[in-house]
Amino acid sequence: MAEKIEKSDAEWQKELTPNQYYVTRQKGTEPPFTGEYERTETPGKYKCVCCGQELFRSENKFHSGCGWPSFNDPADPQAVEESADTSHGMVRTEVTCSRCGAHLGHLFDDGPGPTGLRYCINSVALKLDKK
């Protein structure tokens, strides 16, 4: 696994757009059905917008109808970390980049086979490296 990346808020703000910073560093969420990759079917690798680590692959992307890009498996289980999120009066599983800690989205157990998982990820947290 790649070495952890740590930067100050000021450094992240210089490198990211305001919306990327809001979502990835402040645990925000883009509005549903507005993200660049929500309907994309382009083959490729989805990388962290903050550090470039490969997170998901197009083969694992599916249309869930939830309003955000959905994947049933990460590219590598070690690429993402999961933790409890009890914000907004809900109990969810937050998904972050294991390399830089960027907030990516949330994990739900209502996805298709074979994993039954739905990684609901903000488009703005990703960068598609097209095949």
Backbone as JSON, one array per atom type, in Angstrom:
{
  "sequence": "MAEKIEKSDAEWQKELTPNQYYVTRQKGTEPPFTGEYERTETPGKYKCVCCGQELFRSENKFHSGCGWPSFNDPADPQAVEESADTSHGMVRTEVTCSRCGAHLGHLFDDGPGPTGLRYCINSVALKLDKK",
  "N": [[0.84, -1.18, 0.0], [0.4, 2.27, -0.68], [2.22, 5.03, 0.73], [0.89, 7.0, 3.4], [-0.75, 10.12, 2.87], [-0.51, 13.33, 4.05], [-1.75, 16.53, 4.49], [-2.04, 20.04, 5.08], [-5.06, 21.93, 5.76], [-4.97, 24.3, 4.31], [-3.21, 23.63, 2.23], [-4.7, 21.62, 0.9], [-6.88, 23.18, 0.08], [-5.69, 24.83, -1.81], [-5.11, 23.03, -3.83], [-7.49, 21.8, -4.62], [-10.78, 22.17, -6.11], [-13.36, 24.4, -4.87], [-15.72, 22.83, -4.45], [-14.74, 20.18, -4.55], [-13.07, 20.28, -2.32], [-14.96, 20.77, -0.28], [-16.52, 18.39, -0.33], [-14.59, 16.23, -0.13], [-12.8, 16.93, 1.98], [-14.3, 18.12, 3.96], [-16.36, 16.44, 4.41], [-18.67, 16.64, 2.87], [-21.55, 16.46, 0.62], [-22.38, 16.02, -2.76], [-25.17, 17.3, -4.64], [-27.81, 14.97, -5.43], [-27.91, 13.21, -8.58], [-26.43, 15.06, -10.02], [-23.73, 14.76, -10.4], [-20.73, 14.31, -12.33], [-20.05, 11.64, -13.01], [-22.26, 10.07, -12.55], [-24.0, 8.91, -14.46], [-22.21, 7.87, -16.23], [-20.72, 5.52, -18.44], [-18.27, 4.97, -19.35], [-15.4, 3.02, -19.92], [-12.81, 2.39, -17.53], [-10.57, 3.45, -14.86], [-11.4, 4.56, -11.65], [-10.13, 7.11, -9.81], [-8.85, 8.59, -6.75], [-9.57, 11.97, -6.32], [-8.01, 13.58, -4.8], [-5.49, 12.32, -4.21], [-4.86, 10.49, -6.21], [-4.94, 7.73, -5.95], [-5.98, 4.51, -7.07], [-9.33, 3.64, -6.84], [-11.85, 2.51, -7.61], [-13.23, 0.45, -10.27], [-14.5, 0.56, -13.61], [-15.8, -1.8, -14.36], [-17.07, -2.61, -12.08], [-19.03, -0.8, -11.64], [-22.4, 0.27, -11.38], [-25.82, 1.07, -12.22], [-27.67, 2.39, -9.83], [-29.74, 4.07, -9.29], [-29.75, 5.84, -7.22], [-28.67, 8.37, -7.42], [-26.0, 8.95, -7.28], [-22.71, 7.87, -8.37], [-22.37, 4.35, -8.32], [-20.82, 1.48, -6.99], [-20.02, -2.02, -6.78], [-17.85, -3.09, -5.58], [-14.58, -2.29, -4.36], [-11.55, -1.35, -6.15], [-9.35, -2.44, -4.94], [-9.45, -3.97, -1.84], [-7.97, -2.71, 0.16], [-7.79, -0.12, -0.64], [-9.8, 1.52, 0.22], [-11.25, 2.78, 3.25], [-13.43, 2.05, 5.95], [-15.81, 3.44, 8.19], [-17.88, 4.11, 11.07], [-20.63, 6.31, 10.71], [-22.53, 8.58, 12.23], [-23.83, 10.91, 11.73], [-26.36, 13.4, 10.98], [-28.56, 12.16, 12.14], [-28.63, 9.51, 11.4], [-27.45, 6.11, 10.96], [-24.73, 5.14, 9.31], [-22.26, 3.79, 7.03], [-19.29, 5.26, 6.51], [-17.16, 5.89, 3.72], [-13.79, 6.21, 3.0], [-10.77, 7.36, 1.38], [-7.98, 5.31, 1.66], [-5.42, 6.21, 1.52], [-5.23, 9.07, 1.63], [-7.28, 9.91, 3.22], [-9.54, 11.13, 2.21], [-12.98, 11.95, 2.13], [-15.3, 9.92, 0.56], [-17.87, 8.85, 0.2], [-20.62, 6.74, 1.01], [-21.3, 3.41, 2.25], [-23.55, 0.81, 1.52], [-25.71, -2.02, 2.1], [-27.28, -2.94, 0.0], [-26.74, -3.63, -2.62], [-26.06, -5.15, -5.91], [-25.34, -8.64, -6.72], [-22.01, -10.03, -6.99], [-21.36, -9.25, -4.42], [-23.3, -7.85, -2.98], [-23.11, -5.3, -2.12], [-23.22, -1.68, -2.08], [-21.36, 0.85, -2.95], [-21.74, 4.07, -2.58], [-20.79, 6.81, -4.11], [-19.44, 10.09, -4.24], [-19.25, 11.92, -7.22], [-17.51, 14.09, -7.51], [-15.4, 13.45, -5.9], [-13.91, 11.77, -7.32], [-11.74, 10.85, -10.1], [-11.83, 9.99, -13.37], [-9.88, 7.73, -15.06], [-9.63, 7.08, -18.17], [-9.89, 4.11, -20.16]],
  "CA": [[0.0, 0.0, 0.0], [1.14, 3.52, -0.77], [2.41, 5.78, 1.96], [-0.19, 7.96, 3.73], [-0.54, 11.51, 2.48], [-1.1, 14.27, 4.99], [-1.55, 17.92, 4.1], [-2.83, 20.99, 5.86], [-6.27, 22.4, 5.08], [-4.57, 25.32, 3.34], [-2.65, 22.94, 1.07], [-5.8, 20.98, 0.17], [-7.69, 24.23, -0.54], [-4.95, 25.31, -2.99], [-5.07, 21.98, -4.85], [-8.81, 21.32, -4.99], [-11.82, 23.17, -6.34], [-14.16, 24.54, -3.64], [-16.63, 21.7, -4.28], [-13.92, 19.02, -4.2], [-12.64, 20.46, -0.93], [-16.14, 20.62, 0.57], [-16.91, 16.99, -0.25], [-13.53, 15.31, 0.31], [-12.1, 17.31, 3.21], [-15.28, 18.53, 4.97], [-17.37, 15.37, 4.46], [-19.89, 17.11, 2.24], [-22.19, 15.61, -0.37], [-22.9, 16.74, -3.92], [-26.59, 17.01, -4.83], [-28.04, 13.77, -6.23], [-28.13, 13.3, -10.02], [-25.7, 16.19, -10.59], [-22.32, 14.44, -10.55], [-20.2, 14.0, -13.65], [-19.95, 10.2, -13.29], [-23.47, 9.35, -12.12], [-24.54, 8.12, -15.57], [-21.1, 7.48, -17.1], [-20.46, 4.11, -18.69], [-16.95, 4.92, -19.96], [-14.47, 2.1, -19.26], [-11.62, 2.97, -16.94], [-10.3, 3.35, -13.42], [-11.8, 5.74, -10.89], [-9.07, 7.41, -8.85], [-9.11, 9.63, -5.78], [-9.27, 13.28, -6.86], [-7.01, 14.22, -3.92], [-4.16, 11.72, -4.21], [-4.64, 9.67, -7.38], [-4.99, 6.29, -5.7], [-7.09, 3.83, -7.73], [-10.35, 3.27, -5.86], [-12.89, 1.67, -8.21], [-13.1, 0.18, -11.7], [-15.77, 0.66, -14.33], [-16.46, -3.11, -14.38], [-17.83, -2.76, -10.84], [-19.99, 0.3, -11.55], [-23.75, -0.08, -11.8], [-26.82, 2.14, -12.07], [-28.52, 2.05, -8.69], [-30.87, 4.99, -9.22], [-29.67, 6.63, -5.99], [-28.25, 9.73, -7.72], [-24.55, 9.04, -7.23], [-22.08, 6.68, -8.93], [-22.42, 3.21, -7.41], [-19.91, 0.38, -7.3], [-20.27, -3.13, -5.87], [-16.58, -3.56, -5.01], [-13.46, -1.4, -4.65], [-10.5, -1.92, -6.99], [-8.55, -3.2, -3.98], [-10.07, -3.76, -0.53], [-7.15, -1.83, 0.98], [-7.83, 1.24, -1.17], [-10.79, 2.31, 0.95], [-11.46, 2.48, 4.67], [-14.82, 2.21, 6.36], [-16.0, 3.81, 9.59], [-19.26, 4.45, 11.42], [-21.03, 7.71, 10.54], [-23.82, 8.77, 12.89], [-24.29, 12.28, 11.48], [-27.68, 13.62, 10.39], [-29.55, 11.3, 12.77], [-28.63, 8.2, 10.74], [-26.28, 5.27, 11.16], [-24.25, 4.72, 7.99], [-20.84, 3.46, 6.95], [-18.56, 6.21, 5.68], [-16.06, 5.34, 2.93], [-12.73, 7.19, 2.77], [-9.55, 6.89, 0.7], [-7.04, 4.84, 2.67], [-4.12, 6.89, 1.36], [-5.23, 10.49, 2.04], [-8.39, 10.18, 4.13], [-10.63, 11.87, 1.56], [-14.35, 11.42, 2.21], [-15.75, 9.53, -0.77], [-19.3, 8.62, 0.2], [-21.09, 5.79, 2.01], [-21.48, 2.01, 1.86], [-24.83, 0.23, 1.91], [-25.76, -3.46, 1.82], [-28.4, -3.2, -0.91], [-26.23, -3.68, -3.99], [-26.23, -6.4, -6.64], [-24.35, -9.69, -6.51], [-21.93, -11.07, -5.98], [-21.02, -8.73, -3.09], [-24.48, -7.31, -2.31], [-22.74, -3.99, -1.59], [-23.36, -0.48, -2.91], [-20.51, 1.97, -2.57], [-22.39, 5.25, -3.11], [-19.63, 7.68, -4.1], [-19.57, 11.4, -4.85], [-18.46, 12.08, -8.46], [-16.48, 15.12, -7.32], [-14.28, 12.83, -5.17], [-13.26, 10.84, -8.23], [-11.22, 11.27, -11.4], [-11.85, 8.82, -14.23], [-8.74, 7.49, -15.95], [-10.28, 6.29, -19.21], [-9.08, 3.05, -20.79]],
  "C": [[0.88, 1.24, 0.0], [1.2, 4.22, 0.59], [1.28, 6.79, 2.15], [0.22, 9.37, 3.32], [-1.25, 12.39, 3.49], [-0.74, 15.68, 4.56], [-2.41, 18.8, 4.99], [-4.08, 21.37, 5.07], [-5.92, 23.43, 4.0], [-4.0, 24.69, 2.08], [-3.75, 22.29, 0.24], [-6.62, 22.05, -0.56], [-7.02, 24.79, -1.79], [-5.05, 24.32, -4.14], [-6.44, 21.58, -5.4], [-9.76, 22.47, -5.33], [-12.61, 23.32, -5.03], [-15.09, 23.36, -3.4], [-15.88, 20.42, -3.92], [-13.48, 19.1, -2.75], [-13.81, 20.21, 0.03], [-16.48, 19.13, 0.76], [-15.8, 16.13, 0.38], [-12.89, 15.65, 1.65], [-13.07, 17.7, 4.32], [-16.46, 17.58, 5.06], [-18.73, 15.84, 3.93], [-20.46, 16.09, 1.28], [-22.65, 16.48, -1.54], [-24.38, 16.4, -4.07], [-26.79, 15.77, -5.71], [-28.33, 14.11, -7.7], [-27.43, 14.48, -10.68], [-24.24, 15.86, -10.91], [-21.94, 13.99, -11.96], [-20.25, 12.51, -13.99], [-21.2, 9.41, -12.94], [-24.01, 8.45, -13.22], [-23.45, 7.6, -16.51], [-20.95, 5.97, -17.22], [-19.09, 3.93, -19.34], [-16.05, 3.96, -19.2], [-13.26, 2.84, -18.69], [-11.52, 2.74, -15.45], [-10.69, 4.66, -12.77], [-10.79, 5.95, -9.77], [-9.51, 8.52, -7.9], [-8.69, 10.97, -6.37], [-8.18, 13.98, -6.05], [-5.61, 13.65, -4.1], [-3.87, 10.8, -5.39], [-4.67, 8.17, -7.17], [-6.2, 5.68, -6.43], [-8.05, 3.31, -6.67], [-11.34, 2.26, -6.4], [-12.61, 1.48, -9.69], [-14.48, 0.19, -12.35], [-16.51, -0.68, -14.38], [-17.35, -3.32, -13.16], [-18.85, -1.65, -10.63], [-21.35, -0.19, -12.03], [-24.69, 1.1, -11.56], [-27.8, 1.75, -10.98], [-29.77, 2.92, -8.61], [-30.84, 5.89, -8.01], [-29.23, 8.07, -6.23], [-26.76, 9.96, -7.66], [-23.96, 7.8, -7.9], [-22.06, 5.57, -7.88], [-21.52, 2.09, -7.92], [-20.2, -0.76, -6.33], [-19.0, -3.68, -5.23], [-15.5, -2.52, -5.29], [-12.43, -2.11, -5.54], [-9.6, -2.84, -6.16], [-9.18, -2.93, -2.62], [-9.28, -2.8, 0.37], [-7.16, -0.38, 0.5], [-8.81, 2.14, -0.44], [-10.86, 1.86, 2.41], [-12.91, 2.78, 5.0], [-14.88, 2.57, 7.84], [-17.46, 4.2, 9.82], [-19.49, 5.95, 11.28], [-22.43, 7.85, 11.13], [-24.35, 10.2, 12.72], [-25.7, 12.28, 10.89], [-28.75, 12.66, 10.93], [-29.66, 9.91, 12.14], [-27.4, 7.41, 11.17], [-25.91, 4.71, 9.79], [-22.79, 4.33, 8.1], [-20.19, 4.43, 5.98], [-17.43, 5.49, 4.97], [-15.06, 6.47, 2.68], [-11.57, 6.54, 2.02], [-8.54, 6.5, 1.77], [-5.71, 5.57, 2.61], [-4.13, 8.32, 1.9], [-6.39, 10.85, 2.96], [-9.54, 10.94, 3.52], [-11.97, 11.17, 1.77], [-14.82, 11.15, 0.8], [-17.26, 9.41, -0.84], [-19.65, 7.63, 1.3], [-21.3, 4.41, 1.4], [-22.8, 1.49, 2.4], [-24.85, -1.24, 1.49], [-26.94, -3.83, 0.92], [-27.98, -3.23, -2.37], [-26.45, -5.04, -4.63], [-25.16, -7.42, -6.26], [-23.09, -9.4, -7.28], [-21.69, -10.53, -4.56], [-22.26, -8.29, -2.29], [-24.23, -5.93, -1.74], [-23.0, -2.88, -2.6], [-22.5, 0.61, -2.31], [-21.08, 3.18, -3.31], [-21.39, 6.4, -2.99], [-19.91, 9.0, -4.81], [-18.68, 11.49, -6.08], [-17.28, 13.02, -8.25], [-15.26, 14.59, -6.56], [-13.45, 11.93, -6.07], [-12.7, 11.54, -9.47], [-11.14, 10.01, -12.24], [-10.64, 8.8, -15.14], [-9.27, 6.53, -17.01], [-9.32, 5.27, -19.81], [-8.77, 3.42, -22.21]]
}
